[in-house]
Structures are given as structure tokens and as C-alpha cells.
């Protein structure tokens, strides 16, 4: 069983902001997030969308997110 759970995209964006990620630019619902010493990440979710465990695990690989950060 995975340690990731389902959360709303709005909450995930807030957690990433707390970890040092900021919105570099935005076009529609696509946001480009940046953090010093990390490659940019595209965040393409609407605020009310549910993000499941598999997508959270993928986001974790590129953002440094951990389950305890949620």
C-alpha cells in the first residue's frame, strides 16, 4: 500500500509553496513552478481537482515532496 493519499490541487500547491516553490509564470491552469537549485516543474491542475497517490508520487520525484509534508 502506498503512503500517499488523495488531496486537492489547491492544497498541494500550498504545500509546495511552503517548501520553497513559487509560480514563475502561468498560462491558464498551467503554472510553471521554480525553486532555486531545482529544475522548473509544470503544475497543470485546476484548484479543485483531486490528485491521487500515483500523481503525488510522480510530483514527489521532481519536487522533493515527502508524505509527511502533506
N, C-alpha and C positions, 0 to 999 in steps of 0.2 A: 504494500500500500504506500502511496506517495505521501510525503509530508506537506505538500502544497494543498491549499484549499481554494475554493472559488471566491473571488472578490470582484467588486465593481471597478471599472477602469478609472473612475474619478479617484477612488481610494488608492489605487496603485500609483497613479501619478503623484498624489500627495506623499506617499512613502518614498518614491524616487526623489522627489524634491528635498525631502528630509535627509536623504543620503548624499545630496550634493548635485543632483541632476537639475538642469534648468532648460527651459524651452528656448532653443536658439532661433527657430523660426517656425511658422505654421502656415499651412495651406489647407483650408477646410478642416477636416478632422485629423489630418496628418501633421503630427508635431515632430520636429527634429530636436531630440534632447542632446545636450552636451554636458560634459564634466571634464575638468582638467585631467590629463593623462589617460583618458579613455577615448575610444573611437565613438563618433556620433551614433545615435540609435534612433530609428524611426518608430514612433509610437502612433499607431494608426487605429485607435479605438474611439468610439463615442463614449461620453462620460457615463452613461447609464448601462453600457454593455457589461455583461458578466464575463470575466476572464477565468478560464478553467485551469486546472492543475498543469496540464501539458504546456499551455502557453506561458504560464508563470515560470515553469522550469526553463523554457527557452529564453524568456526575458532575463532570468537569473544568470544565465551563461554570459550574456553580453553586458549586464549592468552591475553584477556583483551583489544582487539581491539575495537575501537568505530568508528562509521561512520565519525565523524569529523576528525579522524586520517588520513583518506584517502585524 
